[in-house]
Amino acid sequence: MKGSSSKEKFIIWHPEVHKIYGETLYFFLLNFEPGIFGNDEYMEKIKNALELCEIKGYSIYFVFGHYDCLLRVWLKPGKETIFKRKIADTNLPIKVIDTFICEPENLSHYFWRGEKINPKEIDEKIEKYKSEDLNNLQENLDEELCKELEKQRLAFIKERGEGKIKFYIILNPPFTEHSQEDIKEGIEDVLNTKESITKAENISLYSGKGFGRFLVKGEVEKDEFYAIFHLVKNLNESKPVKMDSETLIIAKVTENEWDNVDFTKPVEKYNELIKFLEIKENEFNKLSEDTKITLLNLFFAIKEPDNVLKRIFKGVIDRDGDSIRKEMVLFFDIEDSLSKLFWVSMEKIYGPGWQIAKGGEFAEAIGKENLRDMSIYDYICLLGYMEDKGLLKYNDYPIELPKDWQVTLRKMWDWRNNLAHGRIKGDELLKAWKRVVELFIEIIPIHKALNEVIENLERRAKNE
């Protein structure tokens, strides 16, 4: 295999190897201008943007349907913004429509499906190899080293799927009381049933956030195309909830398909995180490599540094779950903001006597007899109803709520209820600390934006 054409075969690494080197998996949906689907110039411009960002692991797929292109990209912390900027700099009408983010631990790759992951063991195995040798391997496949890595379950060699049809299925379950893990188990049950997958093969499952909550990837032979629809049908009807789906059929498998790793650890980026946390370097270095990389990825997801986030990060580092729980008082502040936004908006839009004229309509919209004793969930539903109906306007002035506010605040609802009823303990928060930090990173900008909407609305009314 040494010196073999890299166009025919490429190496796929265990997702945990990507994580060790600080990489997170992103999917980007792109649209071009009409009439240039599959244009080689666009392919080269996208590839050039990736290479300018020094991104090594990427796959570029032209797809049939509403979107023109799907990118599968492994990114170091902070690279998402840089990459989007480079795409804009191409001066071509390429739009990044949407994004899906999957942390490596949430990737169930077909080659390793069902295997128990031991991050420490994988870290110890990969540390035995020089970064230079691993980087060279990705350029020129060495048969002996490849066999060794495959035997240790660190990587495997894949031939490009010529003659096969590759597809991705986007799954969006409805908002219910079921957790992401419960729904994932239901999907796994479908994927583990031969009657469900029929002729579909090489099936991987991605759990994350963005344009879907799950992605299923697979391949079929050309004359087994029907197997895709059979699988979609079974996934749509999986338990515990039925799901909406969208299928992306890969129109063209190109040589631009790589799962390469950037074998340099993000040590230089740690300094920015340490500065943000205002802690000593030796204190930070006591953390496990896995924790440091996860914290770094979360840090670069912050849109605007915030003291609440700083205290939560320190709570994680100090293993102080009670200090994290104290910061959850923010959930009640957000509830107050939603309540105020609803009542202020209604009075400005419909006038002081609005409850007599409109109260029944809005109560019915959320399945209540009246608008008394409303919960945070009721306010989310009511404001969502008004937004969907185009009712959030004051004297033709649109009351614009922040993007994805409904999705984000629905995630918070469960946590808020458990907190109010004393069901959240500090040690439980430490077990789920990554999920907790992610939630705060998402809700803090939403909270600030909601308060700005209220202030602008009140200021506008005052000036009229």
N, C-alpha and C positions, 0 to 999 in steps of 0.2 A: 504493500500500500504506500510505501515511502515514495514521494515524488508523484503520486497519483493526482489526477486532475481534481482540483477542489470544486470544479463545477459539477462533478458527478456525486461526490460524497462530502459530508460535513459532520462535525462533531456536535453532539448535544450534551450539555452538562447537567448534572443534578441541580435542581433549583436552589438547593442549599449552598452550592458552590457560588452561585451568583450572589446570594445573600451575604456570604462571608466577605465578598469583595464589594459590598455596599451597593448592589444593584437591585432595582425594583422593576417589575415587568409592566410596561405600558402598552395599550393598544390605542391607536389613533384612527379615527374615521375621517377620510379626506374627500372633498369634492372638487372637481375641476370645472372649467367652463364647458358648455355643451359642445359635443362634436370632436373632442380630443381624447376620448377614452382609449387607454392603452398606448398613448403617445410616448415614444422612447425619450423625447426631450424632457418630459415631466418625470419619468423614471430616473433619469440622470440627475435632474435638479434635486429631487428628493434624496437620492443617494449622496450627492455632494453636500447637502445640508447636514446629513447624518455624519459624514466623514469630517466636516469642519468642526463638529461638536465632539470629535474623537469618540464616537459611539461605535462599538465593535460588534455588538450583538443585535442584529436587526433582520427583519424579513419584510419585503415589499410585495404586496399582493394587489393586483387589479381584481375588482369584484363586480359581479352582476348585481343590478338592483338600484336602490335609491342612492347608494354611495358609489364612488368611483375607485377608492383605494383603501386598503386596510394595512396599517403598519403595526408590526409586532416588534417592540423595542425594549431592550434592557438598558435602564438609565441609572447613572450615578446620581447622588443627591444634587439638586439644583439644576440638573441638565434639561428638565422639561421646559422651563421658560426659555432657556438659551436655544433649544431646538426649534420651538415655535417662532422665535425671532428670526432664526436662519431661514425657515420656510417663508416667512413674510419677505425676507430680503431677496428671494429668487426673482421677484418682479413678474411672477407668473400668477394667474388667478387660481391659486391653490388655497383652499380654505380648510382649516382644521375644524371639523364640525363638532366632534365629541371625543371624549377620552374614557378609557376604562383602565383602572389601576388594580393590579393584582400583586400582593406581597408574595414572595417566594414560597412561604409556608402554606399559602392557600392555593398552590398549583399542584393538582394531582395529575402528574404526567403519566401517560400510558405505560412507559417503560418501567416506572417505579410504583405504579398504582398498587395499593394494598400493603406496601412495605412500610415498616415503622421507621420514622426518621429520628436519627440520633445526631443532632447538630454538632455536639462535641466530637463525636467519632469522625464525622465527615471533615471537620476542621483539622483534626489531627492527621488525617490521611492526606489531605491536599497540601498541608504545610510541609510535607516531606519532599515536595517537588519545587524546583526553582521556577520563579515567575517567568524567567526568560525561556526556559524549556517549554512551559505550557503555552506561552505566546507563539513560539515557533511551531508547536504542534498544530495550532489552529491554521497556520499558513501552509504547512506541509505535513500531511498525516503520516505518522510513523506507526507501522503495523504493530511492532512489539509494545510500544508505549500505550497504544490504543487498547490492546488486549489487556494490558495490566490495569488500566483505568476502568475498563468495563468489568473486569473480575472483581474490582473493589467497589463496584456499583457507583462510581463517581461520574461516569460519562459513557456514551456509546456512539458508534458511527452509524449514520443514517444515509441511505441512498436517496437522492432526490426522487420525489414521487411521480416520475414520468408515467403516463398512462393511467394515473389515478386522479380522481376528482377530490380536492380538499374542500372542506366546508367548515364554517363556524356558525353556531346557533346561539343567538343572544336570548337569554331568559330573564324575564322580569316578573317575579311573583308579586301579588297584590300586598298592600300593607295589612298585616294581620298580627295576631298575638304570637305567631310562630317565629322563633329565632332564625337567624341565618343558618346556624348549624343544623336545626331541625329540617329546614328546607333542603340543605345540601345533602343530608342523609337520604331524603326522598329521591333526589336526583341520582345519587350513587346507587340506590336500589334499582333504578331503571337501567342505568349503565351496566350493572352487574348481571342483568337478566338477558340471556341469549336471545329470547323471543323479542326483546325490545330493540336490540342493536342489529339483529339479522346479519346483513352483509357488511355493515359499517365496521371499520377497523381503526386501530391506532387512536383510540378515543382518549382525550385528555379533558379534565374539568378545571376551570378557573373560577375562583370565588373572589369577588372584589366589589368595587363601587365605580359608578360612572354611567355610561350609556346602557348598562345592564347590571344585574347583581351576580349573574353567572354567565360564563361562556363555556360552550361545549365544542371541542374541535374533533374532527374525524376525517377519514378518507374512505372512498368507495371506488371500486372499479367502474369504468365507464358504462358497462352494461348492467350495473347494479344501482343506477341512479335513484330508483324508487326507495332504496333503503334509507335515504336521507329523510324523506317524508314520513316513513314509518317510525323512525326514531323521534322526529319532531312531535308526532301525534302522541307517542308514549310519554315524552317529557312534558308536554302541555297538560297531561292528565295525571302527572305524578302526585303523590301524597307528600305532605299534608295539605297542599294547596294547588289549585290549577294555575297555570302560568301563561302569560302572553309570551310570544316568541317572534324572532325575526331571523331568517336564515340568510347568511352571506355565502354565496357560492364563489369560490376562487376561479376567476376566468383564465388565469394564466400563472403557472408555477414557473418562476424565473430562477436564474442563478443567484439572485439577490436574496438568499435565504440563509441566514447565519444565526447560530446560537452562541457566538463567541463571548468570552468573558474578558473584561479589562482587569488583568491580574495585577492591579496596584491597589493597595488598601487606602481608604480615604483619610489617611492620618492628617494631611494638611488641612482638611475641612473641620477636624475636631476642634481646632483652635477657636473657630467662630462660635461653635456650640459652647465651649468652656467659657468664653467671654460673655455670652448671653446669660449663662447660668451663674456667673460670678462665683465660681468655685476654683479650687486649686487643681492643677493638672494631675498631681499624684492621686488626688481623690477620685478624679474621673477615670484614671488608668486602672483603678482597682476593679472597675466593672468588667463583666465578661465582654468578649468581642461582639457577641450576638446582641447584647444590650446596647453597647455603644453604637453599633451600626443602625439598630432600630431607632434609637434616640436621634441619631443624625438625620435619618430619613424623615422622621417626624418634624424635626427642627426646620428642615428645608421646605416642609409643606406649610409652614406658618406664613400667612400673607403679611402680617404686621405683628412685630414683637409685642408681647403683652405680659404684664406682671402676674396675671392669673396663671398663664401658661408657664411662666418661669417657676412659680411656686409648685405647680403640678409636676413639672419635670424634676424639681428638687425632691418632691415627695417620693417619686419613683426611685431616684438615686439613694435616698436615705431609707428606703423601704418603710415609709411612714404613710400607711393607708389612711389614717385618720385625718392627716393634713389634706389629702386629696379630697376626702369626703366633705371637709369644710368648704372647699371651693365650689361644691355642687349647689350652694345657695344661689348661684347664678341661675339655676333652672327656674327658681321661683321669681327671680327678677325678670326673666324672659317671659314667664307667664303674665306678670304684671304689665309688661310692655305690650303683649298681644291683646290683653284685655283693654288697655287704654287705647291702643290703635283702633280696635273694633268700635268702641263706644264713641271716640272722637270722630272717626270717619263717618259713622252713621249720622251723627248730629250735623256734621258739616254738609254731608251729601243731601240728607232728607229733611233737615230742620229739627227743631226741638220736639215736635210731636210725632217723630218717626215711628215710635213703638206701636202706636195705635194703627197707623197706616201700613207698616211694613213688618211689625213684630211677628205676626202669624206666618207670613211667607218664609222668613228666615228661620223660624223655629222648625217649620215643616221641612226645610232644606236639610236640617241635620237630625231629623227624626225625633224632635222634642215637642212637648206641648207648649212650652213658653221659653223665654230666654233668661230665666232665673237659675242660679246655682250652676253656672256653666264651668266646665273643666277646660284645661289647656287644650285638650283634644277637640272640644267643641269650638274653641276660638280658631284653631288651625283649620277645621272644616268650614267654618263660616267665612273666614277671610279667603280661603281657597275657592269657595263657592262664588263669592263676589268677584274675585279675580278672573275666574273662568267665564263668568257671565259678562265681563267688561263693565262692572258696576262701580269699580273703584276710581271714580272721577269726581273732582270737586270743581264746579264751574268750568268744566272742560279741561281742568288741570288733572292729568293722570297721577294717581297715587301709586307709584311704582314700588313694588316690594322686591327685595333682593332675590337674585337668581337661586333656584333650588331651595328656597326657604321652607317649603312644605316638606320635602323629602328629609331635610336635615332635622327639622323640629319634630317630626314624627319619630325619628330615632331617639330623641331625647325624652319623649313622653313616658316610656316604660321606666327609664331611670328615675324620672321625677316622681312617679307614683311610688316606686319602691323606696325612694329616699323619704318621702312624706310619711310612709307607714313604718319607718324604722327597719326596713328589710335589707339595707345596704351596710355591710360591715367593712372595716378598713382592710382586713386580710383578703376579702373577696375582690376588692378594687385592685389590690396588688397582683392578684392572679390574672386579672383582665386589664392590666394597666395600659397596654397598647391600644385597646379598643376605647378606653376612657379618654386617653390623650387625643386620639383621632377625633372623637366626638367634640371635645372642647375646641380643637383647632377649627372644626367646621362651624360650631355654633357661635363662637365669639364674634366673628365678622357679621353674622346674621343679626345678632343682638344689637350691635352697634348700628347697623343699617336700619333696623326697625326703629330705633330711637331717633335716628336722623329723619326718617319719614314722618314721625310724629311731630318733631320740632318744626320741620318745614311746613307741615299742614297747619299747625297752630300759628306760625309766623305769617303764613299767607292769609289766613282768616283774619288775623289781627290788623293787617295792612289794608284790608278791603273795607 
